[in-house]
C-alpha cells in the first residue's frame, strides 16, 4: 500500500526544503536528487519514484534550496551551500 506524505526539512541556513516521501511499507529507501535547474516534480523524478514503488521500494524526492518549492536563493543550484 502506497502512502505519500509531504515532508519539510529545515536546513542549517534556516531554509525549508520541500520533499515527498512515498512509503511502501518496505524498509528500503531510495533518495532521489534532481539535477541542475530541475525539481522533485520533473517527469523523470516522478517516474523513478513510481517505478520504485512498483518494486516495493520507498522513495524520497526533494527540492534543493533555491529550486522548486524549497526556500532560498538559486545560486549554482545551492548544491554546495545547503
KENU-570990 format. One record per atom (N, C-alpha, C): residue in three letters; z, x, y. Coordinates in steps of 0.02 Angstrom, whole numbers, plus 50000, padded with zeros to 5 digits. Layout:
# residues N
alaZXY/...
//
This chain:
# residues 82
unk500005004249941/unk500005000050000/unk500005004450062/unk499535003350107/unk499475007350168/unk499915004450222/unk500265008950255/unk500695007050311/unk500535011750368/unk500255009050423/unk500085013250481/unk500605012150535/unk500795017650568/unk501285017350621/unk501095021950678/unk501175019550739/unk501085023850798/unk501695028450802/unk501565034750820/unk502095039650825/unk502035043250892/unk502595044050927/unk502615047850989/unk503055053950978/unk502765059850992/unk503135066150985/unk503165069251054/unk503765070951077/unk503855074151143/unk503835081651132/unk503375085151166/unk503325092351158/unk503815096051204/unk503815102651201/unk504295106551240/unk504165106251315/unk503585103651335/unk503425102951406/unk503575095951432/unk503895091851390/unk504075085051410/unk503505080151408/unk502945082051376/unk502375077551371/unk502395073751305/unk502205067451307/unk502175063351247/unk501505064251213/unk501525066451151/unk500925066951110/unk500895060851065/unk500325057551064/unk500245051251029/unk499875052350963/unk500145049450910/unk499845050150844/unk499865043750803/unk499525043950746/unk499525038450699/unk499695041250630/unk500215038350600/unk500435040250533/unk500195034950485/unk499795036950436/unk499555032450383/unk499925034150320/unk500395029850301/unk500815031150242/unk500555027350182/unk500495030850126/unk500255027750064/unk500815026950012/unk501395029750027/unk501935029749978/unk501975036349940/unk501485040649951/unk501455047149919/unk501825052249963/unk502135057149932/unk502485062349970/unk502005067450000/unk501385067549976/unk500885072150004/unk500665069650072/unk500605074350120/unk500415072550188/unk499925077850215/unk499375075450243/unk498895079850275/unk498935078650350/unk498995083950389/unk499005083450462/unk498295084950486/unk497995080050521/unk497305080650545/unk497315082550618/unk497025088250635/unk496995090850703/unk496275090550728/unk496165087050783/unk495485086350809/unk495245092750842/unk494605092950855/unk494295098750887/unk494295098250963/unk493975102950995/unk493935103551067/unk493615097351097/unk493925094451149/unk493685088651185/unk493595082551139/unk494035081751092/unk493995076151045/unk494655072351047/unk494755067851000/unk495385064150996/unk495505061850924/unk496085059050913/unk496265056450848/unk495845050550828/unk495505047450877/unk495095041450864/unk494365043050852/unk494165049350853/unk493475051050837/unk493315048850766/unk492695046950756/unk492485044150692/unk492675048650633/unk492575055150640/unk492725059650584/unk493475059650567/unk493895059150617/unk494625058950605/unk494825052550570/unk494555046950593/unk494715040450562/unk494445040250491/unk493835042750480/unk493535042750413/unk493915047450365/unk494125053250390/unk494525057750348/unk495175054550326/unk495505051150373/unk496125047750358/unk496015042250305/unk495475038450313/unk495305033150265/unk495155036050196/unk494795041650193/unk494625044750129/unk495255047250094/unk495705050150132/unk496335052450102/unk496735046550075/unk496735041150112/unk497095035150091/unk496825032550024/unk496165032550016/unk495855030349953/unk496125034449894/unk496275040749907/unk496535045249855/unk497305045349853/unk497615040849891/unk498335040249888/unk498715045449928/unk498385048849974/unk498705054150013/unk498835051550084/unk499445052350108/unk499615050350176/unk499325055350227/unk499225053050289/unk498955057450340/unk499275056050408/unk499265061050449/unk499495060450518/unk498965063550563/unk498685059550608/unk498195061950657/unk498485060850726/unk498385065550771/unk498685065150837/unk498225068050889/unk498375066650952/unk498005069551008/unk498415075351036/unk498085081151042/unk498405086751076/unk498515084851149/unk498975088251184/unk499105086551254/unk498455087351295/unk498365082651341/unk497775082651383/unk497165079651349/unk497235076951289/unk496685073951251/unk496885066851231/unk496385062451225/unk496505055651201/unk497065052251239/unk497545049451203/unk498095045751233/unk498695050051252/unk498685056451233/unk499255060751246/unk499285062851320/unk499895064051342/unk500005066051411/unk499845073451421/unk499795075351485/unk499695082351503/unk499005083651528/unk498915089151565/unk498255090851591/unk497815093851537/unk497165092751543/unk496695095851496/unk496525102851523/unk496795107851491/unk496665114851508/unk496505118551443/unk495865119551431/unk495645122651369/unk495905118851308/unk495995112251319/unk496245108051264/unk496985108751253/unk497315113351290/unk498035114451284/unk498245116551212/unk497795119651176/unk497975121851109/unk498475127551110/unk498445131551163/unk498935137051169/unk499595134551195/unk499575129951244/unk500185127851279/unk500605122851244/unk500335118451205/unk500785113651177/unk500465108451137/
//
